[in-house]
């Protein structure tokens, strides 16, 4: 996995098929190796019970709390489907 330089905009996603979705939009504040940072996050996570786990959406908050990244607001513009441009 590449390292991301400061100032890069990153969109995080998770899930598969109908469960696929976005879980955060950030700008990097320092160089980030997300694979290595994810390992640090998992090691630091303290599970309270079997249902409590280091989830992807919590990872984004963890990154922001440690000032690796900052959340940004993003607007989606839908461009259409099946080859028809219908901006909404």
ChimeraX commands (.cxc) that place a marker at each C-alpha (Angstrom):
marker #1 position 0.00,0.00,0.00 radius 0.5
marker #1 position 1.39,3.45,-0.88 radius 0.5
marker #1 position 2.23,6.18,1.58 radius 0.5
marker #1 position 0.12,9.31,1.25 radius 0.5
marker #1 position 1.85,12.69,1.40 radius 0.5
marker #1 position 0.43,15.61,3.41 radius 0.5
marker #1 position -2.40,17.38,1.59 radius 0.5
marker #1 position -3.82,14.29,-0.15 radius 0.5
marker #1 position -7.59,13.85,-0.12 radius 0.5
marker #1 position -8.60,10.30,0.76 radius 0.5
marker #1 position -12.01,8.61,0.63 radius 0.5
marker #1 position -12.28,5.56,2.90 radius 0.5
marker #1 position -14.73,2.77,2.05 radius 0.5
marker #1 position -15.71,-0.57,3.57 radius 0.5
marker #1 position -17.99,-3.56,2.99 radius 0.5
marker #1 position -18.96,-5.66,0.00 radius 0.5
marker #1 position -21.83,-5.71,-2.48 radius 0.5
marker #1 position -24.97,-4.14,-0.95 radius 0.5
marker #1 position -23.06,-3.48,2.31 radius 0.5
marker #1 position -20.41,-1.40,0.50 radius 0.5
marker #1 position -20.21,2.25,1.52 radius 0.5
marker #1 position -18.04,5.18,2.47 radius 0.5
marker #1 position -16.85,5.68,6.02 radius 0.5
marker #1 position -14.87,8.90,5.87 radius 0.5
marker #1 position -13.40,11.69,3.76 radius 0.5
marker #1 position -10.16,13.23,4.99 radius 0.5
marker #1 position -7.15,15.27,4.00 radius 0.5
marker #1 position -3.79,13.99,5.22 radius 0.5
marker #1 position -1.92,16.30,7.59 radius 0.5
marker #1 position 1.30,14.27,7.55 radius 0.5
marker #1 position 2.69,11.34,5.60 radius 0.5
marker #1 position 0.42,8.33,6.19 radius 0.5
marker #1 position 1.05,4.63,5.69 radius 0.5
marker #1 position -2.53,3.48,6.32 radius 0.5
marker #1 position -1.66,-0.23,6.47 radius 0.5
marker #1 position 0.92,0.38,9.24 radius 0.5
marker #1 position -1.40,2.81,11.04 radius 0.5
marker #1 position -4.22,0.24,10.92 radius 0.5
marker #1 position -1.95,-2.25,12.69 radius 0.5
marker #1 position -1.14,0.37,15.36 radius 0.5
marker #1 position -4.87,1.08,15.76 radius 0.5
marker #1 position -5.72,-2.62,16.18 radius 0.5
marker #1 position -2.98,-3.02,18.81 radius 0.5
marker #1 position -4.19,0.06,20.72 radius 0.5
marker #1 position -7.87,-0.91,20.60 radius 0.5
marker #1 position -9.18,-2.24,23.91 radius 0.5
marker #1 position -12.18,-4.55,23.33 radius 0.5
marker #1 position -14.81,-4.47,26.07 radius 0.5
marker #1 position -16.58,-7.67,24.96 radius 0.5
marker #1 position -16.89,-10.07,21.99 radius 0.5
marker #1 position -19.03,-7.59,20.00 radius 0.5
marker #1 position -16.60,-4.72,20.51 radius 0.5
marker #1 position -13.95,-4.60,17.78 radius 0.5
marker #1 position -11.67,-2.26,15.87 radius 0.5
marker #1 position -14.07,-1.23,13.08 radius 0.5
marker #1 position -13.14,0.63,9.89 radius 0.5
marker #1 position -15.28,3.71,10.65 radius 0.5
marker #1 position -13.66,4.06,14.09 radius 0.5
marker #1 position -10.23,3.91,12.43 radius 0.5
marker #1 position -10.98,7.14,10.56 radius 0.5
marker #1 position -11.89,8.90,13.83 radius 0.5
marker #1 position -8.71,7.48,15.43 radius 0.5
marker #1 position -6.60,8.93,12.59 radius 0.5
marker #1 position -8.22,12.35,13.01 radius 0.5
marker #1 position -7.88,12.31,16.81 radius 0.5
marker #1 position -4.13,11.71,16.42 radius 0.5
marker #1 position -3.85,14.43,13.77 radius 0.5
marker #1 position -2.74,12.18,10.92 radius 0.5
marker #1 position -5.77,13.45,8.99 radius 0.5
marker #1 position -8.56,16.01,9.20 radius 0.5
marker #1 position -12.16,15.37,8.21 radius 0.5
marker #1 position -13.45,17.30,5.21 radius 0.5
marker #1 position -16.95,17.89,3.92 radius 0.5
marker #1 position -17.66,16.40,0.51 radius 0.5
marker #1 position -20.65,16.87,-1.77 radius 0.5
marker #1 position -21.77,14.18,-4.19 radius 0.5
marker #1 position -23.03,15.12,-7.64 radius 0.5
marker #1 position -24.92,12.28,-9.35 radius 0.5
marker #1 position -24.16,12.18,-13.07 radius 0.5
marker #1 position -26.68,9.58,-14.24 radius 0.5
marker #1 position -26.75,5.93,-15.21 radius 0.5
marker #1 position -26.64,3.63,-18.23 radius 0.5
marker #1 position -24.65,6.12,-20.31 radius 0.5
marker #1 position -27.12,9.02,-19.91 radius 0.5
marker #1 position -25.82,12.24,-18.40 radius 0.5
marker #1 position -28.52,13.53,-16.07 radius 0.5
marker #1 position -26.92,15.76,-13.45 radius 0.5
marker #1 position -28.90,15.84,-10.22 radius 0.5
marker link #1:1,2 radius 0.2
marker link #1:2,3 radius 0.2
marker link #1:3,4 radius 0.2
marker link #1:4,5 radius 0.2
marker link #1:5,6 radius 0.2
marker link #1:6,7 radius 0.2
marker link #1:7,8 radius 0.2
marker link #1:8,9 radius 0.2
marker link #1:9,10 radius 0.2
marker link #1:10,11 radius 0.2
marker link #1:11,12 radius 0.2
marker link #1:12,13 radius 0.2
marker link #1:13,14 radius 0.2
marker link #1:14,15 radius 0.2
marker link #1:15,16 radius 0.2
marker link #1:16,17 radius 0.2
marker link #1:17,18 radius 0.2
marker link #1:18,19 radius 0.2
marker link #1:19,20 radius 0.2
marker link #1:20,21 radius 0.2
marker link #1:21,22 radius 0.2
marker link #1:22,23 radius 0.2
marker link #1:23,24 radius 0.2
marker link #1:24,25 radius 0.2
marker link #1:25,26 radius 0.2
marker link #1:26,27 radius 0.2
marker link #1:27,28 radius 0.2
marker link #1:28,29 radius 0.2
marker link #1:29,30 radius 0.2
marker link #1:30,31 radius 0.2
marker link #1:31,32 radius 0.2
marker link #1:32,33 radius 0.2
marker link #1:33,34 radius 0.2
marker link #1:34,35 radius 0.2
marker link #1:35,36 radius 0.2
marker link #1:36,37 radius 0.2
marker link #1:37,38 radius 0.2
marker link #1:38,39 radius 0.2
marker link #1:39,40 radius 0.2
marker link #1:40,41 radius 0.2
marker link #1:41,42 radius 0.2
marker link #1:42,43 radius 0.2
marker link #1:43,44 radius 0.2
marker link #1:44,45 radius 0.2
marker link #1:45,46 radius 0.2
marker link #1:46,47 radius 0.2
marker link #1:47,48 radius 0.2
marker link #1:48,49 radius 0.2
marker link #1:49,50 radius 0.2
marker link #1:50,51 radius 0.2
marker link #1:51,52 radius 0.2
marker link #1:52,53 radius 0.2
marker link #1:53,54 radius 0.2
marker link #1:54,55 radius 0.2
marker link #1:55,56 radius 0.2
marker link #1:56,57 radius 0.2
marker link #1:57,58 radius 0.2
marker link #1:58,59 radius 0.2
marker link #1:59,60 radius 0.2
marker link #1:60,61 radius 0.2
marker link #1:61,62 radius 0.2
marker link #1:62,63 radius 0.2
marker link #1:63,64 radius 0.2
marker link #1:64,65 radius 0.2
marker link #1:65,66 radius 0.2
marker link #1:66,67 radius 0.2
marker link #1:67,68 radius 0.2
marker link #1:68,69 radius 0.2
marker link #1:69,70 radius 0.2
marker link #1:70,71 radius 0.2
marker link #1:71,72 radius 0.2
marker link #1:72,73 radius 0.2
marker link #1:73,74 radius 0.2
marker link #1:74,75 radius 0.2
marker link #1:75,76 radius 0.2
marker link #1:76,77 radius 0.2
marker link #1:77,78 radius 0.2
marker link #1:78,79 radius 0.2
marker link #1:79,80 radius 0.2
marker link #1:80,81 radius 0.2
marker link #1:81,82 radius 0.2
marker link #1:82,83 radius 0.2
marker link #1:83,84 radius 0.2
marker link #1:84,85 radius 0.2
marker link #1:85,86 radius 0.2
marker link #1:86,87 radius 0.2
marker link #1:87,88 radius 0.2
view
